[in-house]
Amino acid sequence: MKTLVSRSAWDVRKEQYRRYAGLLASLVLAISALVIIPASPAMAGCARTFLFGGAQVQIDNCPGNGAASWGWVYGSPDYSWTDVYVRFPSGTELTLTAGSGTANTANWYEDVSTVAICNTKFFSWLPPAPIIHCSERVPV
């Protein structure tokens, strides 16, 4: 023989509220996952890093700062300066330069298609003779 337990209307309402709260929490979690997950790859960017003769270069064609591309160069401390030659799909070429042991950045309003890195050492004997070491042009 089963014993029936009578529940008040208040107990029934509390149980319904708990179910709704659980359902609402699950719904909020699912929606936030949909909002956060697609945003993750964009936050990661699409930066590429290049190293050449002690110089470091990073080019990002989706920086998320309003520009089409962004570049950063750290000049090799073993050389007088480092030049980064960036080429765009339009054929335009610009230079980003950093002195020995210093860094420099730039924003561009076109994606970068290729880069070449050149390190220059300038000797002070007469006549002054620069020695330039350049990488091959590489795609970004």
N, C-alpha and C positions, 0 to 999 in steps of 0.2 A: 504494500500500500504506500503510495507516494503522499508526501506531505506537501501541500501547496503553501507557498509563502506569498502572502499578499504584499505588493509593493505600492507605495504611494505614487501618486501622479508626479510628485517632485522627483522621486528616484528614477522614474521612467524618463523624465525630461533631462536629468543630469546625464544619463547614459546616452541619450540622443545628442546632446551637446558635445560629449566626448568623442562620439563617432564623427560629428561634423568637424570638430577641431582637428582630428586625425586626418580626415579627408582634405581639409584646407591646408594643413601642413604638408601633406604629400603633393598637393597641387602646386603650392609655392615652391617646393623643392624641385619639382619637374620643370616648372617654368624657368626658374633661375638656372638650372642646368642647360636648358636650351639657349638661354641668353649668354651664358658664360662660355660654353664650349666652342661655338663658332668664333668667338672673339679671340681665343687663345692663339691661333696661328698668326693673326694679324699683329698681335702684340709682340710676337717673337721677331717680326721683321724678316727681311730676306738679305741680311748683311753677309758679305763675303770678306774674309780677311786674307791679306797677302803679306808675305814676309820676303824681304830681299836685302841681303847685305847688312843686316841689322836694322833696317827700316821696317816699320809696320804700317800697313795701310788697310783701312776698312771702308768699303763702299756698300751703301744700303740703298736699293732702288725702291723701297717702300718704308721710309722712316717713320711715317705717322705724324710728322710735324708740319704738314701742309706743303712741303716741297716734294718734287718728284723723286729726288735722290739727294743723298747726303754723303760726304766724304770726310775722312779723318786720316791724318798722316802723322807719324812720329818719326822725326829725323834721326838717322843712325848717329850715335855718338862717335863712331869711327870716321865719319865724313864731315865735310864742312856744311853741306846741306843736302836735302833730299827733295827731288821734284817728282810729282805724280802727274803724268799726262793722261787725262781722261778724255775719251772720245765718246760722242753721243751719236745716236742713230742718224741725226741730220748731217753728220760729217764734221760738225763743229768740234774743236779740240781746245781744252782749257788746261791750265797748270795749277796744281795745288802744291805749295812749297812750305817746307819746315826746316828750320835751322838745326844744327847739331844738337841733339838731346832735347829738342823742343817739339811741341805738337801744334797742329793747325787744323781747322775744320772749314767746310764750305757746304752750302746748300745750292742745289741746281734745280732748275725747273724743267728738266728733261732727264729721262733715265740714262744711266751710264751704260755704254755697250762694251767698251774695252778700256784697260788701263796698262800703262807701262811705268815702271819705277826706275828713276835714275839717281844714283848717289854720286856726288861730286866732292872730290878732295882737292883743295886748292893749296899748292905749295907756295911759299913766299920767296923762294930764291929767284934770282934774276935770270932770264925773264920768268914771270909767274907762269906756272904750267899746271892747268887743271887736269886731273885724271877723273874720267867719268866712266862709271860702270852702270849699264842699263839692262833691265830685264827685257824679255821679249814681251810683246803686246799680248795680253791675255784677256779672254772674255769674262765678263762679270755675270 
